[in-house]
Amino acid sequence: MNKNEIPVRSEVPVAHKWDLTALYKSDAEWEADLQKVPELTQKLVAFKGRLGESKETFLEALKADEAIDRLLEKVHHYASLLNSADQGDSSAQEKVNRVMMAFTQVADAESFYMPELLSIPTEILTEWIQDAAFADYRVYVQKHLHNKPYVLSEKEERILALQSESGQTADKAFSLLTDVDMDFGTVGVQGEQIPLTHSTWGTLSENKDRSVRKEAYEKFYAAFESHANTLAALYAGSVQQDIFVARARGYPSALEAALYGSKVPISVYHNLIDAVHQNLDTLHRYYRLRKAVLGVEELRHYDVYVPLVKSVETNNTYEQAVEIVREALAPLGTAYTDTLCTGLLGGWTDRYENKGKRSGAFSSGCYDGYPYILLNYKDSSIRDVFTMAHEGGHSMHSWYSVHNNPFMCYDYTIFEAEVASTFNEELLFQYLLKNAQSQDMKNYLLATRAADILATLHRQTMFAEFELKAHELVENGQPLSTEVLRSTYRSLLQMYFGPDMHFEPSSDLEGLRIPHFYSAFYVYKYATGISASLALAQRVTQGGASEREDYFTFLKSGGSRYPIESLRAAGVDMERIEPVQAALDTFRHLVDELEISLLKK
């Protein structure tokens, strides 16, 4: 087979695939576990009306709850990994669908569970869980007691559970409209017509030929313009759904509903936005630099993704990339790097592209099996080495969480998830910069790092601010018309990009095409995550054994602490504005260096 030909899944060597036998040795084993779901569900349902009768009964109910949750996690993990490896595999698709049906059935059957658990007087539950027999469940119960003020009656909880699927209609319709129904046409590239899709949009936006970028931009947004009112109605419906659930449960706002469960104060959200606002001058300076380097009379919205510095040609085999990651992460010690690199070279990772495989990359861990990594690695891309380090950070976070916590409190929050991954990226960046063999490579690394921080910190904060404004408008009685949404987003574009950017009439449609907005108040976690990781990377690399152990305390925390507490144990306090400011200062230093290096001529 030609090395440039993309193989079908069956042609991929076993050594290049992840080893799912750590979960199930065969589909038959998976099937047998799935068939256990109804029986385990009934074991939990048998405790209905009895949870508070005694400490012993309550403990047995917790064990039944654990059994069904752990089994569902495992069968879902196996099915989803099979589907990601080959999305054209109808058998894998069927497995995913069957698991999702099982989730819905279990959620309906156990709708009694949480209201009844929380109907037990708090002082009694608090006393019971001090018993050593509850060691594996203590944190789990304490976290649910935290949510007690917003848990409804059994009937009300059942209504919300039954409504949850219809509540996803806006999200599903948005995905179908933008991923399936929209036709973006083609773009001419060097005499060839390239289909314009969500996948090719990113590549075309980075094309060095400005006419290609302009054509891609205009055709892409023309498709969104033709559906603007529908897109606005869908997003408005999603916002209204968020507010409905928040108000039904009694939260003061949709923002508080999203943050309360993780004990993240809303001040963290507002501090992030305030800090970025106070440092917009550096962001505007970056766009002035971009305008100068590109040599354009007017900087346009379709000029923001073309690389400032052209990529430097590299050629690292997968195995060589693993060794680069090993060296870069050496400050974390050999126990960390040996575990990660053994996994990268062994059964954790699905390495290369095959037909039907999901694009991009991810890390997916559960309590059983490995913390799996999906990659689409290419030897010629230094970006893929960063991706390997990033996903490796997620997987090691999962590995430490599993090995240091019981099932019921091992899983960390999304607020924490992006810390370990971007921490690894920062260590890799510092290693490659220190060992760069040419000024071109240094410039490329500096420009790429600046763009990455901008995308993760500034851009996600702008998104977070838009979400907040949209929800607050509805909460204050303002309907979200197409014009209201577009004008709100345009004002943010103008604020963040500054006076050197010239927008198109369709530029504000960007606010209606972001899939993450259908998972409200999610994107801010990318910005807080990179802020925490940059602070911790500096602390670990400039500190000693104590600072490194603090970081491992964070990795080992899993879900045993609330995210603010686990990060504080690592040495960074996200309730304060300083970590965000430090990340913004890092961006400022990168812009300073780029100005000196790229404008010196």
Secondary structure, 3 states (H helix, E strand, C coil): CCCCCCCCHHHCCHHHCCCHHHCCCCHHHHHHHHCCHHHHHHHHHCCCCCCCCCHHHHHHHHHHHHHHHHHHHHHHHHHHHHHHHCCCCHHHHHHHHHHHHHHHHHHHHCCCHHHHHHHCCHHHHHHHCCCHHHCCCHHHHHHHHHHHHHCCCHHHHHHHHHHCCHHHHHHHHHHHHHHHHCCCCEEEECCEEEECCHHHHHHHHCCCCHHHHHHHHHHHHHHHHCCHHHHHHHHHHHHHHHHHHHHHHCCCCHHHHHHHCCCCCHHHHHHHHHHHHHCHHHHHHHHHHHHHHHCCCCEEHHHCCCCCCCCCCCCCCHHHHHHHHHHHCHHHCHHHHHHHHHHHHCCCEECCCCCCCCCCCEEECCCCCCCEEECCCCCCCHHHHHHHHHHHHHHHHHHHHHHHCCHHHCCCCHHHHHHHHHHHHHHHHHHHHHCCCCHHHHHHHHHHHHHHHHHHHHHHHHHHHHHHHHHHHHHCCCCCCHHHHHHHHHHHHHHHHCCCEECCCCHHHHHHCCHHHHCCCCCHHHHHHHHHHHHHHHHHHHCCHHHHHHHHHHHHHCCCCCHHHHHHHHCCCCCCCHHHHHHHHHHHHHHHHHHHHHCCC
